[in-house]
Amino acid sequence: MIDKVVVRSFGAAETVTGSCHLIEVGNLKILVDCGMFQGHDEKHNYEDFGFNPKKVDYLIVTHAHIDHIGRIPLLVRRGFRGKIISTAPTKNIARIMLLDAAKVMEEEYRTEYKKALRRGHPEDVPPPLYDEDDVYEAMEHFKITLDYHQTLELTDYLKITFKNAGHILGSAYIQIDVKINDKWKSIIFSGDLGMKERLIIKPLEFSKNGQIIFTEATYGNRKHRSLKETIKEFKQAVIESFERGGNIVIPTFALERSQEILYVLRHMYDRGELPKCKVFLDSPLAISATKIFLQFPEYFNEATKKMVEQGENPFIFPYVHFTTTVEESKAINAIDSGAIILAGSGMCTGGRIKHHLKHNLWRPESSVIFVGYQAKGTLGRQIIDGAKTVKIYGEEIAVKAKIYTINGFSSHADQPVLLEWLSNFENTELINIVHGEAEIIQTFKDKIDQTLNVKTHIMKKGEPLYIT
């Protein structure tokens, strides 16, 4: 008989990234997510996990963003031999995301190593966390795929059910039902939650059964603009930009955001709102992700699913061009006007977007439309903060293009939706808050304390939480 469950957060505790939560139920050890630390926390990627990977029996993956899956190959490299459980889309997306991460780490290592070598201190540069071979080995551990609402019984005292998180394709929040002292108790891990309105995928679903909840708080301090207003603002920016001539450069994240922008442009085309132009999806990763989307129309909302059932591709129309090779990408920059260029990275920290900015940012007739969050210290943040010049590949580039910032496309739930999702659970005993900057988590905790009659707790890294 099980008399208690112990949960420890070894990532995304009082910070946003590095999602990693260990659950101990009797002799069974289950991990929820194993993400990469990003931004100012990335130094933690080289530290010990805080537990022995060899002793983990199962890894449950909520979704395929790198801050939730990015250390899985490292987990395997350090001895994990258990089974990974996810939805089918998450498994497919994880493969391309992890291979891309391995490639980027290798490229960054080579660049930094050369610089360190010239300084006479090559030992200053740590090697990549893992390589492509580690990714292929990690993918062999994705043994179990579950659909939403499909329950998997791991033992007679523990079962797992996925619910639709509405965040990205295949994203789930996890309901873990555990029999403690002959009484069943539901433990919920939110992963990342989405909004109630989504362009392509089905929106966030609400549940009633959840006694112990671990909730994200990424945007626990703000309210997003409505999707309708956001689309209207985006359309207006596109039309205004073409009236001035020049090109439109859109820094986009490969997963979800690229597909959403293509979807909106497709609808503009269908309604005769989009001027004649060339739309380039200039990101091999985004192209691969788009192909995966089309494999899983059952995860789409009703409107998008209907398009597919009628034989239409939600992301393709006559103006669209997928550019995979470096040569094709370079050729885009010979175009002076009438091009919409979608490329990554989403925060302009690397990738093909930097080349397109270099060729268009100094031109008053061109535009840059930001449709995603720009973190402090990134090139994207410098531009939206009003920099007159920025440095790209060592060259000083004047910022004369028209800059638009459109924030309402966020795939993260805002404070009102998070509160509504939490309030829908019945008989909740404790809400544990993870996944957020420290000050935002505190703001969100205060809001929960004011509005819900439930005990709250901010998880600290490595601290044990006992569920009895």
Secondary structure, 3 states (H helix, E strand, C coil): CCCCEEEEEEECCCCCCCCEEEEEECCEEEEECCCCCCHHHHHHHHCCCCCCHHHCCEEECCCCCHHHHCCHHHHHHCCCCCEEEECHHHHHHHHHHHHHHHHHHHHHHHHHHHHHHHHCCHHHCCCCCCCHHHHHHHHCCEEEECCCCCEEEEECCEEEEEEECCCCCCCEEEEEEEEECCEEEEEEECCCCCCCCCCCECCCCCCCECCEEEEECCCCCCCCCCHHHHHHHHHHHHHHHHHHCCCEEEECCCCCHHHHHHHHHHHHHHCCCCCCCEEEECCHHHHHHHHHHHHCHHHECHHHHHHHHCCCCCCCCCCEEECCCHHHHHHHCCCCCCEEEEECCCCCCCCCHHHHHHHHCCCCCCEEEECCCCCCCCHHHHHHCCCCEEEECCEEEECCCEEEECCCCCCCCCHHHHHHHHHCCECCCEEEEECCCHHHHHHHHHHHHHHCCCEEEECCECCCEEEC
